[in-house]
Amino acid sequence: MLIFVATKVKLMSAYQEQSDIQSSLVNEEECALILHNDFNTFEHVIHCLINIMGHEPLQAEQCAFIVHYKGKCTIKKGKFETLNPFHKILSQQGLTVSINQ
């Protein structure tokens, strides 16, 4: 009985360590903030990309055209923690965005 309990504790400890390592890797993995095609005007999308994302006007215009013709465009890459505030702000502005790993 004592051997079984000790083995179970070791397995649970090893599983917890593996789980902690995996969750830290997920947090460190590079993610992509994706802008999807929607009903917004070019002007609104470009305005948001310039003022919220810090894009240059030409870059924002190119992203708007890519979204219009291809349906989606990666607008920023980075850690989830970095992208999540941008996701929230852009969503509040009526843009459809997602964070993909």
C-alpha positions as CSV (number, residue, x, y, z in Angstrom):
1,M,0.0,0.0,0.0
2,L,2.8,2.4,0.9
3,I,4.6,1.7,-2.4
4,F,1.5,2.3,-4.4
5,V,0.9,5.7,-2.7
6,A,4.5,6.8,-3.2
7,T,4.3,5.8,-6.9
8,K,1.1,7.6,-7.3
9,V,2.6,10.8,-5.7
10,K,5.6,10.6,-8.0
11,L,3.4,10.2,-11.1
12,M,1.2,13.1,-10.0
13,S,4.3,15.2,-9.4
14,A,5.8,14.3,-12.8
15,Y,2.4,15.1,-14.5
16,Q,2.2,18.5,-12.7
17,E,5.8,19.4,-13.8
18,Q,5.0,18.4,-17.4
19,S,1.8,20.4,-17.2
20,D,3.6,23.5,-15.8
21,I,6.3,23.2,-18.6
22,Q,3.6,22.9,-21.3
23,S,1.7,25.9,-20.0
24,S,4.8,28.0,-19.8
25,L,5.7,27.1,-23.4
26,V,2.2,28.1,-24.6
27,N,2.7,31.5,-22.9
28,E,6.1,31.9,-24.6
29,E,5.0,30.7,-28.1
30,E,4.6,33.4,-30.7
31,C,1.0,34.0,-31.6
32,A,-0.6,36.0,-34.4
33,L,-3.3,38.7,-34.2
34,I,-5.5,38.1,-37.2
35,L,-7.9,40.7,-38.7
36,H,-10.8,39.1,-40.5
37,N,-13.0,40.4,-43.3
38,D,-16.0,42.2,-42.0
39,F,-18.5,45.0,-42.8
40,N,-16.3,47.9,-41.7
41,T,-15.2,50.6,-44.1
42,F,-11.6,50.8,-45.4
43,E,-11.3,54.2,-43.6
44,H,-12.3,52.7,-40.3
45,V,-10.0,49.7,-40.6
46,I,-7.1,51.9,-41.6
47,H,-7.8,54.4,-38.9
48,C,-7.8,51.6,-36.2
49,L,-4.6,50.0,-37.6
50,I,-2.8,53.4,-37.5
51,N,-4.0,54.7,-34.2
52,I,-4.3,51.4,-32.2
53,M,-1.7,49.2,-33.7
54,G,0.8,51.9,-34.6
55,H,1.0,50.9,-38.3
56,E,2.3,53.3,-40.9
57,P,-0.5,54.6,-43.2
58,L,0.7,52.5,-46.2
59,Q,1.0,49.4,-44.1
60,A,-2.5,49.9,-42.7
61,E,-3.9,50.4,-46.2
62,Q,-2.2,47.2,-47.5
63,C,-3.6,45.2,-44.5
64,A,-7.1,46.6,-45.3
65,F,-6.8,45.5,-48.9
66,I,-5.5,42.0,-48.0
67,V,-8.4,41.5,-45.6
68,H,-10.8,42.7,-48.2
69,Y,-9.6,40.4,-50.9
70,K,-8.2,37.4,-49.0
71,G,-10.6,37.4,-46.0
72,K,-7.9,37.8,-43.3
73,C,-4.5,39.3,-42.6
74,T,-1.9,38.9,-39.8
75,I,-1.5,42.4,-38.3
76,K,0.8,41.7,-35.4
77,K,2.9,38.8,-34.0
78,G,4.0,38.3,-30.4
79,K,3.2,36.7,-27.1
80,F,-0.4,36.1,-26.2
81,E,-0.1,38.6,-23.3
82,T,1.1,41.3,-25.6
83,L,-1.6,40.7,-28.3
84,N,-4.6,40.3,-26.0
85,P,-5.0,44.0,-25.1
86,F,-4.9,44.9,-28.8
87,H,-7.5,42.1,-29.4
88,K,-9.9,43.7,-26.9
89,I,-9.5,47.2,-28.1
90,L,-9.9,46.3,-31.8
91,S,-13.0,44.2,-30.9
92,Q,-14.5,47.2,-29.0
93,Q,-14.0,49.2,-32.2
94,G,-16.1,46.7,-34.2
95,L,-13.3,44.8,-35.9
96,T,-13.3,41.0,-36.0
97,V,-10.0,39.8,-34.8
98,S,-8.6,36.5,-33.4
99,I,-5.4,35.3,-31.8
100,N,-3.9,32.2,-33.3
101,Q,-0.9,30.1,-32.2
